[in-house]
């Protein structure tokens, strides 16, 4: 991951890249949170799909950033991971 962050830091010097990243940062963070939580529990996408009732292909699209899940879907994922969904303004 260190290589990724070094690469990202370098790319952020490009104003066009930085704007695109900033415009989608919440989506990137969301996909990384789902992926990280699933990996921490050593679950496959199929196992998470069984726990949540969400198709494995939809979980894959969420983790790849190809789909932005609804709050209801995020809540199912959270419960499938034994967690609670918390949304707040800071």
C-alpha positions as CSV (number, residue, x, y, z in Angstrom):
1,X,0.0,0.0,0.0
2,X,2.9,2.3,0.5
3,X,3.6,2.3,-3.2
4,X,0.0,3.3,-3.9
5,X,0.2,6.2,-1.5
6,X,3.4,7.4,-3.0
7,X,1.9,7.2,-6.4
8,X,-1.3,9.0,-5.2
9,X,0.8,11.8,-3.6
10,X,2.6,12.3,-6.9
11,X,-0.6,12.3,-8.9
12,X,-2.2,14.8,-6.6
13,X,0.3,17.4,-7.9
14,X,-1.7,17.3,-11.2
15,X,-4.7,19.8,-10.7
16,X,-7.0,17.8,-13.0
17,X,-6.3,14.5,-11.2
18,X,-6.7,16.2,-7.8
19,X,-10.1,17.7,-8.8
20,X,-11.3,14.3,-10.0
21,X,-10.1,12.6,-6.8
22,X,-11.7,15.2,-4.6
23,X,-15.0,15.0,-6.5
24,X,-15.1,11.2,-5.8
25,X,-13.2,10.9,-2.5
26,X,-16.3,9.8,-0.5
27,X,-17.0,7.1,-3.0
28,X,-13.4,5.9,-2.8
29,X,-13.5,5.9,1.0
30,X,-16.8,4.0,1.0
31,X,-15.5,1.2,-1.3
32,X,-12.3,0.9,0.7
33,X,-14.3,0.6,4.0
34,X,-16.4,-2.2,2.7
35,X,-13.4,-4.0,1.2
36,X,-11.3,-3.6,4.4
37,X,-14.1,-4.7,6.7
38,X,-14.8,-7.8,4.6
39,X,-11.1,-8.7,4.4
40,X,-10.6,-8.2,8.2
41,X,-13.2,-10.9,8.7
42,X,-11.6,-13.2,6.1
43,X,-14.8,-13.3,4.1
44,X,-15.1,-13.9,0.4
45,X,-17.6,-11.8,-1.5
46,X,-19.7,-14.9,-1.9
47,X,-19.8,-15.4,1.9
48,X,-20.8,-11.7,2.4
49,X,-23.4,-12.1,-0.2
50,X,-24.9,-15.1,1.6
51,X,-25.0,-13.1,4.9
52,X,-26.6,-10.1,3.3
53,X,-28.8,-11.3,0.6
54,X,-27.0,-9.0,-1.8
55,X,-25.7,-10.7,-5.0
56,X,-21.9,-11.3,-5.1
57,X,-21.7,-9.3,-8.4
58,X,-23.2,-6.3,-6.7
59,X,-20.7,-6.5,-3.8
60,X,-17.9,-6.7,-6.4
61,X,-19.2,-3.6,-8.1
62,X,-19.4,-1.7,-4.8
63,X,-15.8,-2.7,-3.9
64,X,-14.5,-1.7,-7.4
65,X,-16.2,1.7,-7.1
66,X,-18.5,0.8,-10.1
67,X,-21.7,1.2,-8.1
68,X,-22.7,3.5,-5.4
69,X,-24.9,1.6,-2.9
70,X,-28.1,2.9,-1.3
71,X,-28.3,3.4,2.4
72,X,-30.4,0.3,2.7
73,X,-27.7,-1.7,0.9
74,X,-25.0,-0.3,3.1
75,X,-27.1,-1.2,6.1
76,X,-27.4,-4.8,4.9
77,X,-23.6,-4.9,4.4
78,X,-23.0,-3.5,7.8
79,X,-25.3,-6.1,9.5
80,X,-23.7,-8.9,7.4
81,X,-20.3,-7.8,8.8
82,X,-21.7,-7.7,12.4
83,X,-21.5,-3.9,12.4
84,X,-23.9,-1.0,12.6
85,X,-24.2,1.7,9.9
86,X,-23.5,5.2,11.2
87,X,-24.0,8.2,9.0
88,X,-23.2,11.7,10.4
89,X,-22.4,15.2,9.3
90,X,-19.2,16.6,10.8
